[in-house]
Amino acid sequence: MISIFYKPAHELRHDSKVWAIVFEAVAVASLLIIPCRFYFFGVAGGKLIQRIRKVCFEKVVHMNVSWFDEAEHSSGSLGARLSTDAASVRALVGDALGLLVQNISSVIAGL
C-alpha cells in the first residue's frame, strides 16, 4: 500500500485508467443485470402465485358442501386468505429471494 506513493506519475495514470475502466464495466453490468433480476424474479413470483391460487381453488372446489357452512370458510374469508397468502409468498419470492441471490453472488465474486 505504501509503495503506491513511490510509483512514477505515468504508471499511476495508467493504473488509474485501468481501474476507471474496470469500475465503468461494473457499473454498466449492474445497469443491465439489476433490472433483469427484478423482472425475472417478478415473473417467477407471479407464476408461483398463479400455481398456488390454482391449487387452492381446486382444493376448495372439491370440498364438501357442509364445509362452506362454517363461518371461517365463507367466501369473503377464503378470498381474503388467498389474496394475503399469495401476496406474502410473492414478496418472499420476488424481493427477498432476489436480494439473497444478489448478496450470495456478491460474496462469491468478492472472494
Number of C-alpha atoms within 10 A of each C-alpha: 4 6 6 9 9 8 10 9 10 9 11 14 11 11 12 12 12 12 12 12 12 11 12 12 12 12 12 10 11 12 11 11 12 12 10 12 17 15 13 13 19 18 15 15 22 18 13 17 21 13 13 16 16 12 12 13 14 11 10 14 10 8 10 9 9 8 12 14 10 9 10 11 15 12 11 11 12 15 12 11 13 16 13 11 14 20 15 12 15 22 14 14 20 22 15 13 15 18 16 11 12 14 12 12 12 11 10 9 8 7 6
